[in-house]
């Protein structure tokens, strides 16, 4: 069972989402953490909630960051959840 899952909320054509994806892919690969991406335009609720904040990073379903992903902060949050 995985102890941490990262979710990237974004939309097509979002250059900040592309930047966030690159950081999340790198961190997830290096820390062996699963990640997923969700297109907010496919959900009225996601669109309403996150439209002005994308890209949004969730860790285990809890909002961690928005607009930009800070690689060091993401690593620290994952480490804290894992107890390391």
C-alpha contacts under 8 A as a table, 3 or more apart, distances in Angstrom:
res1	aa1	res2	aa2	distance
2	X	5	X	7.18
2	X	33	X	7.50
2	X	34	X	7.62
3	X	81	X	7.87
3	X	82	X	7.13
4	X	33	X	6.32
4	X	34	X	7.25
4	X	59	X	6.79
4	X	60	X	5.92
4	X	78	X	7.01
4	X	81	X	7.41
4	X	82	X	7.82
5	X	33	X	6.27
5	X	34	X	5.27
5	X	35	X	5.48
5	X	36	X	7.79
5	X	59	X	5.78
5	X	60	X	5.19
5	X	61	X	7.96
6	X	24	X	7.77
6	X	28	X	7.80
6	X	33	X	7.45
6	X	34	X	6.51
6	X	35	X	4.50
6	X	36	X	6.41
6	X	57	X	6.97
6	X	58	X	5.71
6	X	59	X	4.70
6	X	60	X	6.36
6	X	61	X	7.87
7	X	35	X	5.59
7	X	36	X	4.89
7	X	37	X	5.57
7	X	38	X	7.13
7	X	57	X	5.77
7	X	58	X	4.96
7	X	59	X	6.38
7	X	60	X	7.68
7	X	61	X	7.29
8	X	20	X	7.79
8	X	21	X	7.21
8	X	24	X	7.97
8	X	35	X	7.68
8	X	36	X	6.29
8	X	37	X	4.66
8	X	38	X	6.14
8	X	55	X	6.76
8	X	56	X	5.87
8	X	57	X	4.86
8	X	58	X	6.48
9	X	37	X	5.97
9	X	38	X	4.91
9	X	39	X	6.01
9	X	40	X	6.22
9	X	50	X	7.98
9	X	54	X	6.52
9	X	55	X	5.58
9	X	56	X	5.01
9	X	57	X	6.36
9	X	58	X	7.83
10	X	14	X	7.13
10	X	17	X	5.75
10	X	37	X	7.46
10	X	38	X	6.37
10	X	39	X	5.22
10	X	40	X	5.81
10	X	54	X	5.45
10	X	55	X	4.91
10	X	56	X	6.77
11	X	14	X	5.94
11	X	17	X	7.30
11	X	38	X	7.91
11	X	39	X	4.94
11	X	40	X	5.86
11	X	41	X	6.33
11	X	54	X	7.79
11	X	55	X	7.99
12	X	39	X	7.33
14	X	17	X	5.16
14	X	18	X	6.57
15	X	18	X	4.99
15	X	19	X	6.44
16	X	19	X	5.03
16	X	20	X	6.14
16	X	54	X	7.75
16	X	55	X	6.44
16	X	67	X	6.84
16	X	68	X	6.86
17	X	20	X	4.95
17	X	21	X	5.96
17	X	54	X	7.03
17	X	55	X	5.07
18	X	21	X	5.09
18	X	22	X	6.41
19	X	22	X	5.33
19	X	23	X	6.62
19	X	68	X	7.81
20	X	23	X	5.24
20	X	24	X	6.11
20	X	55	X	6.87
20	X	68	X	6.27
20	X	69	X	5.49
21	X	24	X	5.11
21	X	25	X	5.89
22	X	25	X	5.23
22	X	26	X	6.24
23	X	26	X	5.23
23	X	27	X	6.20
23	X	69	X	6.90
23	X	71	X	6.31
24	X	27	X	5.20
24	X	28	X	5.80
24	X	35	X	7.72
24	X	69	X	7.74
24	X	71	X	7.75
25	X	28	X	5.22
25	X	29	X	6.00
25	X	35	X	7.68
26	X	29	X	5.28
26	X	30	X	6.15
27	X	30	X	5.17
27	X	31	X	5.96
27	X	33	X	7.90
27	X	71	X	7.23
27	X	74	X	7.84
27	X	75	X	6.91
28	X	31	X	5.28
28	X	32	X	5.50
28	X	33	X	4.60
28	X	34	X	6.24
28	X	35	X	6.66
29	X	32	X	5.03
29	X	33	X	6.52
30	X	33	X	7.91
39	X	42	X	5.81
39	X	43	X	7.75
40	X	43	X	5.56
40	X	44	X	7.60
40	X	46	X	5.00
40	X	47	X	5.06
40	X	50	X	7.43
40	X	51	X	7.56
41	X	44	X	6.93
41	X	46	X	7.30
41	X	47	X	5.70
42	X	46	X	7.90
42	X	47	X	7.85
43	X	46	X	5.19
43	X	47	X	6.09
44	X	47	X	5.10
44	X	48	X	6.10
45	X	48	X	5.20
45	X	49	X	6.05
46	X	49	X	5.10
46	X	50	X	5.70
46	X	51	X	7.47
47	X	50	X	5.52
47	X	51	X	5.06
48	X	51	X	5.99
50	X	53	X	5.25
50	X	54	X	6.15
50	X	56	X	7.33
51	X	54	X	6.10
53	X	56	X	6.25
53	X	66	X	5.54
53	X	67	X	5.73
54	X	66	X	5.99
54	X	67	X	5.42
55	X	66	X	5.53
55	X	67	X	5.04
55	X	68	X	6.78
56	X	63	X	7.11
56	X	64	X	7.58
56	X	65	X	5.75
56	X	66	X	4.22
56	X	67	X	6.39
56	X	68	X	7.88
57	X	63	X	6.01
57	X	64	X	5.49
57	X	65	X	5.09
57	X	66	X	6.11
57	X	69	X	7.29
58	X	61	X	5.23
58	X	62	X	5.01
58	X	63	X	4.34
58	X	64	X	5.19
58	X	65	X	7.12
59	X	62	X	5.30
59	X	63	X	6.49
59	X	64	X	6.21
59	X	78	X	7.96
63	X	66	X	7.98
65	X	68	X	6.98
65	X	69	X	6.35
66	X	69	X	6.93
69	X	74	X	7.28
70	X	73	X	5.32
70	X	74	X	6.14
71	X	74	X	5.14
71	X	75	X	6.21
72	X	75	X	5.13
72	X	76	X	6.13
73	X	76	X	5.04
73	X	77	X	6.15
74	X	77	X	5.19
74	X	78	X	6.28
75	X	78	X	5.23
75	X	79	X	6.07
76	X	79	X	4.99
76	X	80	X	6.07
77	X	80	X	5.10
77	X	81	X	6.32
78	X	81	X	5.16
78	X	82	X	6.24
79	X	82	X	5.06
79	X	83	X	6.04
79	X	84	X	5.04
80	X	83	X	4.98
80	X	84	X	5.93
81	X	84	X	7.73
